[in-house]
Amino acid sequence: MAGKKPLPNISLVDEELAWMDVEDALFDMQETGRELNEVWEEFRKGNVPADLHDDAPLRLEDAVCLPELAGVYTVNPEFRERSESITVKTLRLAIERKELAVVRPNTKNLYVTRRTLREWLEACQGQGNPRTSSSGKSAAMRKDESRTRPSGTSTTMTSNTSLDAARRILQELKKPSTTTSSKSTRRK
């Protein structure tokens, strides 16, 4: 005992708690190391979100993978996930209707940007959808448009009713107008 320094006055309980704290810290460091390794591996593979500029041109096939459209856009194209609700066809239709601005470097390729996609989405949300419910229609209209038919009816009967209505309209259109003078509508 001649060369050893005496330990500070620490009780055994305090010493065990200190070791537990050290073990917890080491475990946390190992866990953090594992998490960092996982993140690094994902980064190395390219399975991390790509940081794209708002005005960077994107092919429509890549644009549908953007988070703005509920997709996953990663550095590595193999890990990209397309939006389930917005498709390339949806974007093409919006471009045709002049709702979505497009970058067109040549006559073949179409490109969009994150900024134009966000503007298009905001415009779509502002428009509101036309009402598809039939609750505002009269009872007679709802009865005629019902998908279920009363027993004993047939498609022929329904189509004849529509045909009869079209014939009545045609007959009304063929009649001479009461506001037009006979001089100006003289037939040759």
Steps between C-alpha positions, in 0.01 A plus 500: 500500500800721503473615133119518465308817548197471714169520313283793568227438744241345266256245616458177310152605384634823353780308329258253343277786380801668343591178314140463384513853362821416317347179360188693388718759331698228322180328391362832371825557311479153345136559406587837350787336312262238357252770397777701336617191314147434376461861385842488331410176322171647376685811384766293326231303314317818403190420702476849647276787402649711225523872555367659181488869419151644449577591138689185401335343192363151563368242259134417563601145597724644773257773605235247609752377760521838676374532857272784387304238306522238781793315346855426616783658301843358586848549361501149358213454251461135605362609838252758368132444559232651278198677634192283518264787427681716241622319189699605193170497310351744753794737446476470121128585511569801721765617252259454206235706685765770562458457876859389561794701369753294310865536403540373145863497381396322180184367339537155655570546871281659767643624829339658806646656813415466866387863501256453209367180656430678830328786316289251306403315818403826670289600199331158502414534869359849441268387220295257703342199342162516333234335711447139406221435746148481369351630824427839343295354214125474494335174594382444141854535366640267765236240418584512127873474567475221754731207431246254631197448283152423620404141436368439149700779333765446243783686332293523181224676688744751649670565167158544333412759763822687422435465128145631543633801692755570226225476232280746692788747523566460127134560419501817713809625319343434159196714579514858370590760756213726608729803530632475145301667228389289205683732257845425640450125516367451148599157369640454153 
